[in-house]
Amino acid sequence: MLKFARRLVGVLTLAVLSFRAVGSFLSWMEKQEDGPQNVWVDEDEFEDA
């Protein structure tokens, strides 16, 4: 019974940490979209024009 309880606590802890990690990542992605956009410019493309 004690072994089952330990595994249950471990699985619940892993699930909570996973949800927090996903939430943190999505929050970070939202902040990236709000900031100034850095665009890579290919200089060779503009030399031909």
RATA-V568229 format. One record per residue. N is the residue number from 1. PHI is phi in whole degrees, -180 to 180 (NA if undefined). PSI is psi in whole degrees, -180 to 180 (none if undefined). BURIAL is I if it has 24 or more other C-alpha atoms within 12 Angstrom, else O. Layout:
<<N;PHI;PSI;BURIAL> <N;PHI;PSI;BURIAL>>
//
This chain:
<<1;NA;-40;O> <2;-65;-37;O> <3;-64;-40;O> <4;-64;-42;O> <5;-64;-41;O> <6;-63;-44;O> <7;-66;-39;O> <8;-63;-45;O> <9;-63;-40;O> <10;-64;-44;O> <11;-67;-43;O> <12;-64;-42;O> <13;-62;-44;O> <14;-63;-41;O> <15;-64;-44;O> <16;-63;-44;O> <17;-65;-37;O> <18;-65;-45;O> <19;-64;-39;O> <20;-66;-39;O> <21;-65;-43;O> <22;-65;-43;O> <23;-62;-41;O> <24;-65;-42;O> <25;-64;-44;O> <26;-65;-37;O> <27;-64;-42;O> <28;-63;-41;O> <29;-63;-40;O> <30;-62;-42;O> <31;-66;-34;O> <32;-67;-37;O> <33;-71;-28;O> <34;-79;-24;O> <35;-78;177;O> <36;-64;143;O> <37;-88;127;O> <38;-100;120;O> <39;-112;131;O> <40;-77;129;O> <41;-113;130;O> <42;-87;108;O> <43;-66;-31;O> <44;-64;-29;O> <45;-65;-36;O> <46;-85;-18;O> <47;-68;-32;O> <48;-76;-22;O> <49;-77;none;O>>
//
